[in-house]
Amino acid sequence: MKFAFLFHAFAIAITVLSITACNPQDLEGLGSLPGSSPTPTPNAPSSSPTPTSSSTPAPTPVSTSSYPSCVSSDTSRTCIGLKIVSYQSSSGVTDVTEAGAVTLVNSMNTVWSQCNIAFQLEVYQSVDPTTLGLPYSPNWQSQTNAVRTAFEDNTRFVYAAVGPWTGATIAVTMMPGSGIYGSIVDQQYSNNPLTVAHELGHYEGLDDESSDTTNLMSLIIEPNAETLNASECAIAHSTNQQYWSAMMRTP
């Protein structure tokens, strides 16, 4: 499996300020292959344009009866409901298949088990975005909030794979307390469990970790960047309690 190597377009200070900013979002940028030096990407605007909306209903989700469940009677374990949306190209190719979504969630849960946190895939949608008035391969600077608005869910985390992007940015995620939520990832990295797990880490209130390259929240995600420390786990649990109680699943 090809792993993403990420470099953030924003400085750490901007990510920290994002808790109180109007429309902040964490931006992931392309980094480098092993053995080479990462090249920073230009700073992006700190606020997002006003999202557009569509009155067209979203497609009916695929049956989830066969999806694995992470609900547990163990009160120390947190289970978060998850909705995965995958765009279809004009030729009908889907970024993340339903089977791929199940595999992705299972792999992410292995990483997040360090914090006794897991994600439960509850909704999978494969959509032609043009039927919703949305473009395939949206511009991450001006159109990602429109994607979030179209697929927002008040009871689940939302992850959307939206086709290939141009430029260095490969993923955007709003931090808690920011506004319209949802992790949006470029097609090339949409099936990469560390990339998506990293993005959901921002959903969980985690900033980027610059000092430990083995950490899931590292600025550069390498194949071994899959550890989470006790402090990060505590922040994630606190964030879930403060912001995401409606997303938490209990028996």
N, C-alpha and C positions, 0 to 999 in steps of 0.2 A: 504494500500500500504506500502510496506517495504521501508524505506528510507535508503539511504547510509550514513554511518558515516565514514568520510574521515580523513586521516592524511597524510600530505605531506612528501614525502621522502626527498625533498630538503629543506634547510633552506631558510628563507625569502631572505637573501642576494643574493642567487643564482638566485632567481626569479627576483630580481631587476636588476641584471647584465645581465639577459637574453635579454634585449633590444639590447645590443651591441655584445653579444656573437655570435659565428658562427652558432651553431645548438642547441640552448637552447630549452628546453621544460618543461612545468610545469607538474609535476608528482603528481598524486593523489594516496594515499595509504589507505589501510584499517585502520580504527580506532577502536573504541570500541563501545559497546552497552551502553545505558544509565546507569549511576551509576557506571561505571568502568573507570579506567584510560587508556587513549590511549597509545599504545606502538609504539614508533617510528620505522620506517623501515630503513634499511641501506641506506646510500647515494648511488646514482646511478651515472654512468659516466655523465659528463656535456656535452658531444657531442654524436651525433648519427652516426652510421656507414653509409657508402655510400649506398643509397637505390638501390634496384634492380628494373628493369623495365620489363614490359610485352608488347608485341606487339599485344596481343589479345584485340579486341575492348570490351569496357564495354557493358553490356546488355542494351537493349532499355528501357528507363524509363517507368514506368506505367503512364497512363493518369492522369493529374493533374486537370482536368476540375472541379472536385468536391471539391478541396481543398479550405479552407477559405483563403481570401486575407486580407492583412494588409495594402495595399496601401491606402494612405489617402491624401486628398488635404491640410491637416493641415501641414504647413511647419515646425512646431515644433516637429513633430513626425517622427521618422526614422523607415523605414521598410527595413529589410535585407533579401535578397534571401537566401534560405537554401536548401541544398541537403542532404538527409539522405540515407545512404547505410547500409543495414543489411545483415550480412552473414547468409547463410543456412548451417546447419550441414549436415553430410553425410546421415542422415535420412530425410532431407528436412525440419527440424524445423527452422523457421526464428526467429532471436533474437527480432526484432521489426517488427511487421506486418504493413501493410499500414494503417489500421485503428488505430493501436497503435501509429504510427508516427503522425497522425493528432491530436490525443488526447495529445500526448507529446508536440507538438508545441503549442497547445492552452493553456496548463497548464504553459509552460514556458513564454508565452506572458503575462499571468496574473501577473507573478512575475516581468517581465521586463517592464510592463506598468508604474512602478514607475519612470522610466527614459524616458517615452514616446518612448520606443524602442520596436519593435516587429519583429518577424521572419516569413517570408512567405515560407511555404513549396512549393517548385516548382518542385523538382525531388525526387522521391522515387525509390530506387533500392533494390530488394532482389536478392542476387547473391550467387552462389556457387563459393567460392574463388578459388577452385582448377582449374576451367576452365580458370582462369586468371594467373595461375602459382603462386598463393598465398596460404599459409597454413591457415586452419581454426585454430583459437586460436593462433595467431602469438605471437612471443616473443616480448614483448614491448621494450626491449633494442636494438634488432637488426633488427626488421622487421616492425616497425610502419611507418618508412619513405617509405617503399615499398608500404604500404597500401595507404598512402597519394599520392604517385606518381600515383598509378593506378586510383585513383578517384578524382584527383585534378580538381578544377574548378575555373577559373579566374573570374567568375561572381557570385559565391555563396559561402557562408560558407559551409564547409563539415563536417558532423558528421557521423562517422562509428561505428557500433556495430559489433564486430569481434569475437564473441564466448568467452568462459570462459578463463581467464588467471590463471596461477598459481602464487603464491606469493602474496605480499601485495599490489602491485601497481594495481590500477583499472582503471586509465585513464591517458592519456597524451595529451597535447595540446601545440602547438608551439605558442610562443608569437609574436606579431606584429613586423615586421622587421627582423624575424629570418630565413625564408627560405620556406621550404615546409609546407603548412598549413593544418590543419585538426584536429578535436577533435576525439579521439579514445577511446572507453569505453568498459570495460568488460561486458560480457553478463548479469551478475547478476544485474547490475546497469543501463543497457541500456535503460530501460523504466522509470527510475526515473527522474521526471522533475527537481528536485533541483540539482541532480548530473550533468545532461546535461546542465542546465542553468548556473551552476557554471563554467563548462568547456568553454561554449561560452563566459562567462565573461572574461576568459583569452584571447580568440580571440579578445575581445573588449579592450584589454590592461590593464585589472585589475589584480593587484597582490592579494595575499592572505591577508585576514584581520584576524589578530591574537587576537584582543582585544574584539571583539563583536561576541558572539556565535549565535546571531540572524541574522547576516549578511550572505547574499548568498555566499560571498567570504570567509567565515570563514574557518579556517583550518579543523574544524570538522563540517560536515553538519548534523544537527539535523532536526527534522520535522518542527521546527519554524525558521530555518535559511533561511529566504527568503526576508530580507530587503536589500535595496540598498540606500546609502546615496547620498547627493547632489554632493559631490566630485567625487564619483564613476560614477555618471551619466554624469558629465562634462567630465571625462576622456574618457568614452565610446563614447560620441558624437564627441569628438576631434579625437579619434582613427579612427572612421568611416570616418571622413572627410579626415584624412591624409592617411589612408591605404586602405579603403574599398569603395571608391566612386563607383566602378564598381558593388558592391554588393547592393548598396542602390536603392530602388524602389520608383519611383515617378509617379504620374498619367500622 
